[in-house]
Amino acid sequence: MAEAHQAVAFQFTVTPEGIDLQLSHQALSEIYLSVVRSWKKRIIRVKNRVISGVYPASPSSWLFVVIAILATMYTRSDPSMGLIAKIQEHLPVSQISTQCQAVVSAVVFSTMLWLLLIFTMRLCLKQLLSYHRWIFEQHGKMSTTTKIWVALVRIFSGRKPLLYSYQGSLPNLPLPAVKDTVKRYLESVRPLVDDAEFERRNKLASEFESSLGKRLQWYLKLKALWASNYVSDWWEEYVYLRGRGPIMVNSNYYGM
């Protein structure tokens, strides 16, 4: 009971003379420090999200692009080829001076150019990370193609990546052909069934490949155009969340 009284920030007692309020300065100090630590973690989390969101560029590179565009404007050259003037015409703010409108338009153009550069670098990095020949090369020997690939990856990778910096640059999960999936299925069940059952399953697999499999494959192709992983969200929803059977024996059977 004594420890509980010491843990609260304040306590009061009602006496005939009135209410006796006692504040615990140590507890209030701990509460204040806890709030400060919580907000520091939130700020750091937001900062890391911003840094990972613009990777392989950096937030400071945006300032560099803005300064470079403004510097070229003051030298009487137009690096935007008329786009800054177009943006200035459609600005919703008309009360500010023409010079301020030009600066705002240049900042908007610089931001758009910066985002375009990030998208281009991510696209190049995604294509580079799709290269897998280095895995099959002999240990200690590296081909010229792999050496060029390593140099390009270092160029497009930026500096000091965080844990999820490459998340937006990873290649999409490749969609296997129905024929390959059916082939692997038949190879996996062949040691488990007899000849008659295998022939039945082979016939069913052929029917699936020529009928329903084609339509389902088109659905997956459409989803693979915009989803980085065409199976993860469906797997989580329909296998883990909607499935009423025990996960251990129906999904994570290897855990047995």
C-alpha positions in Angstrom: 0.0 0.0 0.0 2.9 2.3 0.8 4.4 1.7 -2.6 1.1 2.4 -4.3 0.9 5.8 -2.5 4.4 6.6 -3.6 3.7 5.7 -7.3 0.9 8.3 -7.8 1.7 11.9 -8.6 -0.6 13.4 -6.0 -2.8 12.3 -3.1 -5.3 14.1 -1.0 -7.1 13.6 2.3 -10.3 15.2 3.5 -9.9 16.7 7.0 -12.3 18.9 9.1 -10.1 21.8 8.1 -10.5 21.1 4.4 -8.7 19.1 1.7 -5.0 18.4 2.2 -3.4 18.0 -1.2 0.2 16.6 -1.5 2.1 16.5 -4.8 4.9 14.1 -5.5 7.4 16.1 -7.5 9.4 13.0 -8.3 6.3 11.3 -9.8 5.5 14.4 -11.8 9.0 14.6 -13.1 8.8 11.0 -14.2 5.5 11.7 -16.0 7.1 14.7 -17.7 10.1 12.7 -18.8 7.9 9.9 -20.1 5.9 12.4 -22.2 9.2 13.9 -23.6 10.5 10.4 -24.5 7.3 9.5 -26.2 7.3 12.6 -28.4 10.9 12.1 -29.2 10.2 8.6 -30.4 7.3 9.9 -32.5 9.4 12.6 -34.1 12.2 10.1 -34.9 9.7 7.7 -36.3 8.2 10.4 -38.6 11.8 11.5 -39.6 12.7 7.9 -40.5 9.5 7.6 -42.6 10.4 10.7 -44.5 13.9 9.6 -45.1 12.9 6.2 -46.2 10.0 7.6 -48.3 12.4 9.7 -50.5 15.2 7.2 -50.7 17.5 6.8 -52.6 17.5 10.7 -52.5 17.6 12.6 -49.3 15.6 15.6 -47.9 18.6 17.8 -48.3 18.8 17.0 -52.0 15.4 18.8 -52.4 17.0 22.0 -51.1 19.9 21.6 -53.5 17.5 21.2 -56.5 15.5 24.3 -55.4 18.7 26.4 -55.0 20.0 25.2 -58.4 16.7 26.1 -60.2 16.6 29.5 -58.6 20.2 30.2 -59.4 19.6 29.4 -63.1 16.5 31.7 -63.1 18.6 34.6 -61.8 21.1 34.0 -64.7 18.2 34.7 -67.2 17.9 31.1 -68.3 14.9 28.9 -68.1 15.7 25.3 -67.3 12.0 24.3 -67.2 11.5 25.2 -70.9 8.4 27.3 -70.0 6.9 25.1 -67.3 7.6 27.6 -64.5 5.7 30.3 -66.5 2.8 27.8 -67.0 2.7 27.1 -63.2 2.8 30.8 -62.4 -0.2 31.4 -64.6 -2.3 28.8 -62.7 -1.2 29.8 -59.2 -4.3 30.4 -57.0 -2.5 33.3 -55.2 -2.7 36.6 -57.1 -2.2 39.1 -54.2 1.5 38.6 -54.0 4.1 40.3 -56.3 5.2 38.9 -59.6 8.6 38.1 -58.3 7.2 36.1 -55.4 5.0 34.2 -57.8 8.0 33.4 -59.9 9.8 32.1 -56.8 6.8 30.0 -55.7 6.5 28.6 -59.2 10.2 27.7 -59.3 9.8 25.9 -55.9 6.8 23.9 -57.2 8.7 23.0 -60.4 11.8 22.0 -58.4 9.7 19.8 -56.1 8.1 18.1 -59.2 11.6 17.6 -60.8 12.9 16.2 -57.5 10.1 13.7 -57.2 10.6 12.7 -60.9 14.3 12.1 -60.2 13.4 9.9 -57.1 10.9 7.9 -59.2 13.5 7.4 -62.0 16.2 6.4 -59.5 13.8 3.9 -57.8 12.8 2.5 -61.2 16.5 2.0 -62.2 17.3 0.5 -58.8 14.3 -1.9 -59.1 15.6 -3.1 -62.5 19.1 -3.5 -61.2 18.0 -5.5 -58.2 16.2 -7.9 -60.6 19.6 -9.2 -61.7 20.3 -12.6 -60.2 23.2 -14.1 -62.2 25.7 -13.1 -59.4 24.2 -15.8 -57.2 25.3 -18.6 -59.6 28.8 -17.4 -60.2 31.8 -19.3 -58.8 33.1 -18.1 -55.4 36.0 -15.7 -55.7 35.4 -15.0 -59.4 33.2 -12.2 -60.7 32.2 -11.6 -64.3 32.5 -8.2 -66.0 28.7 -8.0 -66.1 28.4 -8.4 -62.4 31.2 -5.9 -61.7 29.3 -3.3 -63.8 26.1 -4.3 -61.9 27.7 -3.7 -58.5 29.0 -0.3 -59.6 25.6 0.8 -60.9 23.8 -0.4 -57.7 26.3 1.6 -55.6 25.6 4.7 -57.8 21.8 4.4 -57.5 21.7 3.2 -53.9 22.4 6.5 -52.2 24.1 6.8 -48.8 23.3 5.5 -45.3 20.1 3.5 -46.0 17.7 2.7 -43.1 15.9 -0.5 -42.4 13.1 0.1 -44.9 14.8 2.4 -47.3 14.9 -0.2 -50.1 11.2 -1.2 -49.6 10.0 1.0 -52.5 12.8 -0.1 -54.8 12.5 -3.8 -54.4 11.4 -5.7 -57.6 7.8 -6.9 -57.6 7.1 -10.6 -56.8 7.3 -12.4 -60.2 4.1 -14.1 -61.3 4.8 -17.7 -62.3 3.0 -19.3 -65.3 0.1 -21.6 -64.7 2.0 -24.4 -66.6 5.0 -24.1 -64.2 2.7 -24.2 -61.2 0.9 -27.3 -62.4 4.1 -29.0 -63.2 5.5 -28.3 -59.7 2.3 -29.5 -58.1 2.4 -32.8 -60.0 6.0 -33.3 -59.1 5.2 -32.8 -55.4 2.3 -35.2 -55.3 3.8 -38.0 -57.4 5.6 -39.7 -54.5 2.5 -39.6 -52.3 -0.1 -41.3 -54.5 -0.4 -44.4 -56.6 -0.5 -44.5 -60.4 -4.3 -44.4 -60.7 -4.6 -41.5 -58.3 -1.8 -39.7 -60.1 -3.5 -40.1 -63.4 -6.7 -38.6 -62.0 -4.9 -35.7 -60.6 -2.9 -35.2 -63.8 -6.2 -35.0 -65.7 -7.7 -32.5 -63.2 -4.6 -30.4 -63.4 -4.8 -30.3 -67.2 -8.4 -29.3 -67.1 -7.6 -26.5 -64.6 -4.8 -25.2 -66.7 -6.9 -25.0 -69.9 -10.0 -23.5 -68.2 -10.2 -21.9 -64.8 -6.5 -21.4 -64.5 -6.3 -19.0 -67.4 -9.0 -16.7 -66.0 -7.4 -16.7 -62.5 -4.1 -16.0 -64.1 -5.5 -12.9 -65.8 -6.8 -11.7 -62.4 -3.3 -12.1 -60.9 -1.7 -10.3 -63.9 -4.0 -7.3 -63.4 -3.2 -7.1 -59.7 0.5 -7.6 -60.3 0.5 -4.3 -62.3 -0.1 -2.2 -59.2 0.8 -4.5 -56.3 4.4 -5.2 -55.3 3.3 -8.5 -53.9 0.2 -10.0 -55.6 -0.3 -12.7 -52.9 0.6 -11.2 -49.5 -2.6 -9.3 -48.7 -4.9 -12.0 -49.9 -2.9 -14.6 -48.0 -3.2 -12.6 -44.8 -6.9 -12.0 -45.2 -8.2 -15.3 -46.5 -5.8 -17.8 -45.0 -5.0 -16.2 -41.6 -8.0 -13.9 -40.8 -11.0 -15.5 -42.5 -10.0 -19.1 -42.1 -11.7 -20.8 -39.2 -9.4 -23.9 -39.1 -6.4 -24.2 -36.9 -3.5 -22.4 -38.4 -0.9 -24.8 -37.0 -2.0 -27.8 -38.8 -3.6 -26.1 -41.9 -1.1 -23.4 -42.7 2.0 -23.5 -40.5 2.2 -27.3 -40.6 6.0 -27.2 -40.7 5.8 -25.8 -37.1 4.6 -29.2 -35.9 
